[in-house]
Every structure is written in structure tokens, then in C-alpha cells.
């Protein structure tokens, strides 16, 4: 392990914090969560305002098995895409209403999709097949990249390089962009023979051609010379090859405190990390950083046809546990563990020495906060905030987690086995805790309007944006719809209009007679469930929340009455009175 004398260490940390603080003011963020960890750099940050995740507006149960480490992606128009292990790609409106479902056929999806500039959805499918072309017959893993358009039409699918046979297909795709062009970057593990495994980085064109195929590292060939004790080195290849299955990699080492409740399964499978992609301040060419989940963290440039290695951070006495995040100054961050089970966050960059910051054990990618600090989710419960290379604050949380946090302008969202926690990023004070079961394995996601999407127990929970938020947390001028980076219109209520729905123009309104909830029940007009009726000011708040959920800026005329009907709040709770005040009409306005 690397060590530093105190004085040089202080200078390095000071330089790091200065550059990181600059990132907070210079790094532009996309308006939506379009790749596995938000932006291609895996930052987990969206520059919007959110509300605390107290009670969901809606839930979508029975997702069909969403793989650990995966989650939704959200288009700039607000459409939510989720893929499951049964090979189904699903599209939803921001409020959870299903738009369409497509089956890729015969392959499961073990990673998050990625969205292209034109709204295309890229998904990696994988399946085990019997190969009868060799004797004896062997089982191979086939992995393919699929491309769909925003209406769900399959455009093409292309296999990962067949020459390598294939082993893992659970790394999420990421998007490389330069000069208006795009390439889809997919890491993968390939089997050369019964004993040789290789990490590769593959670049696809937007029409399905393989642009480049780069060998990142040969895995496990140097285990006996790694300096690891015989009792420990075996678990690294076991952890990697099976992605945690059967290795106990998520069990606590001896002496490590484990909460009596809220523990993750021992055999939980952790996916291969996504590549991190960003254009550093000092270069006009995007940089790509990939971790092989073993010893090597490698930085590349890519010119559209070939990968060129820029640097390699390698230490045979440590293993990379998380997904890398790439900063605008060229530094990469990733969680690591050494042979003595000591946990650190590694900072690596081209031409600079590696820096290790001691932290609690973590399998999650770091998350960037608006002020330039970083959040690290603890595997055994809790979260730490790093200011440059120093731990600034730590807060315990009940329940284990392998999920990265998601950050907005004003909140930090952390998923654990026992709940979704909303924290004030400045103080780490908990402002909300939504209790659930079997969470902590999927990263929360933030939409362009401020919706928060989180998965636990095969259910999608949708938490609403602030009531007074404007379109995409921005304003429009001149009476014309604002546009996002992809040219899509921004609607008055804050939800980008999805394809297939009419685009509202200035002055348009829509009457809902009667307004219904996502469960097709009458909308309860009160905020408190024990209210038989309530005042106009409360009615107005609920009407406004309903309209904003539907994609409007405001609520105009509304009428209520007390009726003997099944009445439901936007959060899915039911009025228990025999007669409840409900809306007969709400007119939503731009």
C-alpha cells in the first residue's frame, strides 16, 4: 500500500480540494439520469431541486427481477426506462404509468440501460448457451448490445466479440460523446480457455458496428505472486468470476460490526462496474476510466476508432470494489480494499501518484455533491462525506447497502436494506426516512423535474418533486417552450413531454373531470387522512400537486364535493371515512 509523509500529504490534499471545489462550479450536468450512475462520469448528481422522500406518489410492484446494482434511467422528457432479468425493457411516464414493454427474447438484462442523444435506448442482454461446435460441448455466455428507439422499436442488436467466448454480461453501457458523435462503451469479461480470463473494453457505433476492442487486463495470472496470504487470495478471483456468488464477499470480516437487522444476503451478486467517461479541463478529448474489479484501474483516450492507454493504477495487494467516478480535472475515484481488509478511496490520475484515503468499507461508486464534496455509502451502514482527500463528516444509518447515493441540489438520497434516507448534504442531518424491506442494492435515481425513483423488494417507488418547482427546475422566456439539450420541449409543469403525447403550447389548459389517481380512484382533496372535508387552501395545494404530476405548471379552477367513494391521495393512502372530500374537476394550466 502506498504511504505519504505528513507534509507532502497535506499539500496533495490541499491541491485536490482546490481542484475538486473548482469542479463544483465548472462541471455542467445533464438534465436527466441517462446512464447507470447519472452522467457518463458516474457522478450520481443531478442539478435539480428535490423534496424529501417521505411518502411515494405511486408504486410499481412486480418489476420482474431488477438485478443488483442496476436501476432506472430517465430521459430529458421525463420518461423512465427499467430493464429486468427476464429480458424485458419497460417504459413509464414520470408518475409510473406504463407506456410500453418490449422483450429482447431469450436473454436477461443484468445492468442499467443507457440513453443516446437522439433518445435511443441501449441495453445489454446476456444468456448462457450450449456450444455444440466444440467437443466436448461446453456452456458459454452470450452477450449482445440492443438498441431501441423511444417508442420501443428494436433497431438492431450486435454481439460482443465472439472470438473470446464470453463470461460476464452485466456491465452497464455508457455513452462516449465527442464533436456530435457517439459511441457506446461496454466493459466485459471474456474467457480465453479454462484458466485464462480477460477484461476487455468494447466500443460500438450507433449502427451496431464494433469500432474498437481493447484488452484491459489479464485476470488472476499473477495471484501467486501478489503477496496475498493463501487464505485470502482465493476470494478475489472467486469474488470476481462469480461476482460475489458463493464467495461470501458481502459478509463482514471477523471483528467488523454488523447490524442485527438489515443485513444483505451473503451471496448477493455485484455487477461489473460501468466505465466512467468525461472530458477533463485540460483536454478536448473525452477520457475513459475502467476498473477490472481486481487490481487495475486504467485510463484511456478514444479517437472513435481505437483506445489509447493514458495511465494504469495497479497494486497487486489491493482489490477494486466499486465503480469509478471521473472528475473534471482528470482524477478518478474508486473504493478499494487491501489484503488486511482495510478500506480506502483511491484517487488516481495520469502522471500523479495514487492517493489512498481511509474510509469505511464500500462497494458503491462515490457521489458528487453540489459543493464539490463527495459522498461514500458504507457497506455496513452509514455514509461519509469527503472534502478533497479528507473525511469531512460521517453519519450512521441502519441497514447495509451496496448502492451508491444520489444527490440533488439540496438532498442526498441513500438506499439501505431498511429504508430510503433523505439527508441534508451540508450537515448530514436526516430529514426523512421511508421505511421498506429488502432495499440497499439499487441506486436511487433523480428525474429532470425532481422526482426520485428508488427500488426495493422488486418494487419501484416514485417520490414527487417540490410543489413549487418550475419546468425542469428552470424557467421559460418569451412565451415559447424552453428546450433541453436534446431539443425536446419543456412543458409548463416541469415534465418534458413524452413521444406520443400532445405538446402543450402557451395558454393551453386541460380539464380533468374527475381527476383520478394512478390507481384509478377518486382524488382525495385533503392532506390529512382523518379529514372529512378541508379548506380551499388545502384543496389548492393538492390540486397543484396533481397538475404538476401531470406535467402542468399550475392549477386553475377546481371543484370539490363530499361523496361516498373510494378516495386516494397522490401518495397512495386511502381516506377511511364513509364520506370523503374529493375533486369533481381540476383545470390544469400552463
Secondary structure in CASP SS format (residue, H / E / C, confidence):
PFRMAT SS
TARGET T0000
AUTHOR 0000-0000-0000
METHOD secondary structure of the structure
MODEL  1
X C 1.00
X C 1.00
X C 1.00
X C 1.00
X C 1.00
X H 1.00
X H 1.00
X H 1.00
X H 1.00
X H 1.00
X H 1.00
X H 1.00
X H 1.00
X H 1.00
X H 1.00
X H 1.00
X H 1.00
X H 1.00
X H 1.00
X H 1.00
X H 1.00
X H 1.00
X H 1.00
X H 1.00
X H 1.00
X H 1.00
X C 1.00
X C 1.00
X C 1.00
X C 1.00
X C 1.00
X C 1.00
X C 1.00
X C 1.00
X E 1.00
X C 1.00
X C 1.00
X E 1.00
X C 1.00
X C 1.00
X C 1.00
X C 1.00
X C 1.00
X C 1.00
X E 1.00
X C 1.00
X C 1.00
X C 1.00
X C 1.00
X C 1.00
X C 1.00
X C 1.00
X C 1.00
X C 1.00
X C 1.00
X C 1.00
X C 1.00
X E 1.00
X E 1.00
X E 1.00
X C 1.00
X C 1.00
X C 1.00
X C 1.00
X C 1.00
X C 1.00
X C 1.00
X C 1.00
X C 1.00
X C 1.00
X C 1.00
X C 1.00
X E 1.00
X E 1.00
X C 1.00
X C 1.00
X C 1.00
X C 1.00
X C 1.00
X E 1.00
X E 1.00
X E 1.00
X E 1.00
X C 1.00
X C 1.00
X C 1.00
X C 1.00
X E 1.00
X E 1.00
X E 1.00
X E 1.00
X E 1.00
X C 1.00
X C 1.00
X C 1.00
X C 1.00
X C 1.00
X E 1.00
X E 1.00
X E 1.00
X E 1.00
X E 1.00
X E 1.00
X C 1.00
X C 1.00
X C 1.00
X C 1.00
X E 1.00
X E 1.00
X C 1.00
X C 1.00
X C 1.00
X C 1.00
X E 1.00
X E 1.00
X C 1.00
X C 1.00
X C 1.00
X C 1.00
X C 1.00
X E 1.00
X E 1.00
X E 1.00
X E 1.00
X E 1.00
X E 1.00
X E 1.00
X E 1.00
X E 1.00
X E 1.00
X E 1.00
X C 1.00
X C 1.00
X C 1.00
X C 1.00
X C 1.00
X C 1.00
X E 1.00
X E 1.00
X E 1.00
X E 1.00
X E 1.00
X E 1.00
X E 1.00
X E 1.00
X E 1.00
X E 1.00
X E 1.00
X C 1.00
X C 1.00
X C 1.00
X C 1.00
X C 1.00
X E 1.00
X E 1.00
X E 1.00
X E 1.00
X E 1.00
X E 1.00
X C 1.00
X C 1.00
X H 1.00
X H 1.00
X H 1.00
X C 1.00
X C 1.00
X C 1.00
X E 1.00
X C 1.00
X C 1.00
X C 1.00
X C 1.00
X C 1.00
X E 1.00
X E 1.00
X E 1.00
X E 1.00
X E 1.00
X C 1.00
X C 1.00
X E 1.00
X E 1.00
X E 1.00
X E 1.00
X E 1.00
X E 1.00
X E 1.00
X E 1.00
X E 1.00
X E 1.00
X E 1.00
X C 1.00
X C 1.00
X C 1.00
X C 1.00
X C 1.00
X E 1.00
X E 1.00
X E 1.00
X E 1.00
X E 1.00
X E 1.00
X E 1.00
X E 1.00
X C 1.00
X C 1.00
X C 1.00
X C 1.00
X C 1.00
X E 1.00
X E 1.00
X E 1.00
X E 1.00
X E 1.00
X E 1.00
X E 1.00
X E 1.00
X E 1.00
X E 1.00
X C 1.00
X C 1.00
X C 1.00
X H 1.00
X H 1.00
X H 1.00
X C 1.00
X C 1.00
X C 1.00
X C 1.00
X H 1.00
X H 1.00
X H 1.00
X H 1.00
X H 1.00
X H 1.00
X H 1.00
X H 1.00
X H 1.00
X H 1.00
X H 1.00
X H 1.00
X C 1.00
X C 1.00
X C 1.00
X C 1.00
X C 1.00
X C 1.00
X C 1.00
X C 1.00
X C 1.00
X C 1.00
X C 1.00
X C 1.00
X C 1.00
X C 1.00
X C 1.00
X C 1.00
X C 1.00
X C 1.00
X C 1.00
X C 1.00
X C 1.00
X C 1.00
X C 1.00
X C 1.00
X C 1.00
X C 1.00
X C 1.00
X C 1.00
X C 1.00
X C 1.00
X C 1.00
X C 1.00
X C 1.00
X C 1.00
X E 1.00
X E 1.00
X E 1.00
X C 1.00
X C 1.00
X C 1.00
X C 1.00
X C 1.00
X C 1.00
X C 1.00
X C 1.00
X E 1.00
X E 1.00
X E 1.00
X E 1.00
X E 1.00
X C 1.00
X C 1.00
X C 1.00
X C 1.00
X E 1.00
X E 1.00
X E 1.00
X E 1.00
X E 1.00
X E 1.00
X E 1.00
X C 1.00
X C 1.00
X C 1.00
X C 1.00
X E 1.00
X E 1.00
X E 1.00
X E 1.00
X E 1.00
X E 1.00
X E 1.00
X E 1.00
X C 1.00
X C 1.00
X C 1.00
X E 1.00
X E 1.00
X E 1.00
X C 1.00
X C 1.00
X C 1.00
X C 1.00
X E 1.00
X E 1.00
X C 1.00
X C 1.00
X C 1.00
X C 1.00
X C 1.00
X E 1.00
X E 1.00
X E 1.00
X E 1.00
X E 1.00
X E 1.00
X E 1.00
X C 1.00
X C 1.00
X C 1.00
X C 1.00
X E 1.00
X E 1.00
X E 1.00
X E 1.00
X E 1.00
X E 1.00
X C 1.00
X C 1.00
X C 1.00
X C 1.00
X C 1.00
X C 1.00
X E 1.00
X E 1.00
X E 1.00
X E 1.00
X C 1.00
X C 1.00
X C 1.00
X C 1.00
X C 1.00
X C 1.00
X C 1.00
X C 1.00
X E 1.00
X E 1.00
X C 1.00
X C 1.00
X C 1.00
X C 1.00
X C 1.00
X E 1.00
X E 1.00
X E 1.00
X E 1.00
X C 1.00
X C 1.00
X C 1.00
X C 1.00
X C 1.00
X E 1.00
X E 1.00
X E 1.00
X E 1.00
X E 1.00
X C 1.00
X C 1.00
X E 1.00
X E 1.00
X E 1.00
X E 1.00
X E 1.00
X E 1.00
X C 1.00
X C 1.00
X C 1.00
X C 1.00
X C 1.00
X C 1.00
X C 1.00
X C 1.00
X C 1.00
X C 1.00
X E 1.00
X E 1.00
X C 1.00
X C 1.00
X C 1.00
X C 1.00
X E 1.00
X E 1.00
X E 1.00
X E 1.00
X C 1.00
X C 1.00
X C 1.00
X E 1.00
X E 1.00
X E 1.00
X E 1.00
X E 1.00
X C 1.00
X C 1.00
X C 1.00
X C 1.00
X C 1.00
X C 1.00
X E 1.00
X E 1.00
X E 1.00
X E 1.00
X E 1.00
X E 1.00
X C 1.00
X C 1.00
X C 1.00
X C 1.00
X C 1.00
X C 1.00
X C 1.00
X C 1.00
X C 1.00
X E 1.00
X E 1.00
X C 1.00
X C 1.00
X C 1.00
X C 1.00
X C 1.00
X E 1.00
X E 1.00
X E 1.00
X E 1.00
X E 1.00
X C 1.00
X C 1.00
X E 1.00
X E 1.00
X E 1.00
X E 1.00
X E 1.00
X C 1.00
X C 1.00
X C 1.00
X C 1.00
X C 1.00
X C 1.00
X C 1.00
X H 1.00
X H 1.00
X H 1.00
X C 1.00
X C 1.00
X C 1.00
X C 1.00
X C 1.00
X C 1.00
X C 1.00
X C 1.00
X C 1.00
X E 1.00
X C 1.00
X C 1.00
X C 1.00
X C 1.00
X C 1.00
X E 1.00
X E 1.00
X C 1.00
X C 1.00
X C 1.00
X C 1.00
X C 1.00
X E 1.00
X C 1.00
X C 1.00
X C 1.00
X C 1.00
X C 1.00
X C 1.00
X C 1.00
X C 1.00
X C 1.00
X C 1.00
X C 1.00
X C 1.00
X E 1.00
X E 1.00
X E 1.00
X E 1.00
X C 1.00
X C 1.00
X C 1.00
X E 1.00
X C 1.00
X C 1.00
X C 1.00
X C 1.00
X C 1.00
X E 1.00
X E 1.00
X E 1.00
X C 1.00
X C 1.00
X C 1.00
X C 1.00
X C 1.00
X C 1.00
X C 1.00
X C 1.00
X C 1.00
X C 1.00
X C 1.00
X H 1.00
X H 1.00
X H 1.00
X H 1.00
X H 1.00
X H 1.00
X H 1.00
X H 1.00
X H 1.00
X H 1.00
X H 1.00
X H 1.00
X H 1.00
X H 1.00
X H 1.00
X C 1.00
X C 1.00
X C 1.00
X E 1.00
X E 1.00
X E 1.00
X E 1.00
X E 1.00
X E 1.00
X E 1.00
X E 1.00
X E 1.00
X E 1.00
X C 1.00
X C 1.00
X C 1.00
X E 1.00
X E 1.00
X C 1.00
X C 1.00
X C 1.00
X C 1.00
X C 1.00
X E 1.00
X C 1.00
X C 1.00
X C 1.00
X C 1.00
X C 1.00
X E 1.00
X E 1.00
X E 1.00
X E 1.00
X E 1.00
X E 1.00
X E 1.00
X E 1.00
X E 1.00
X E 1.00
X C 1.00
END
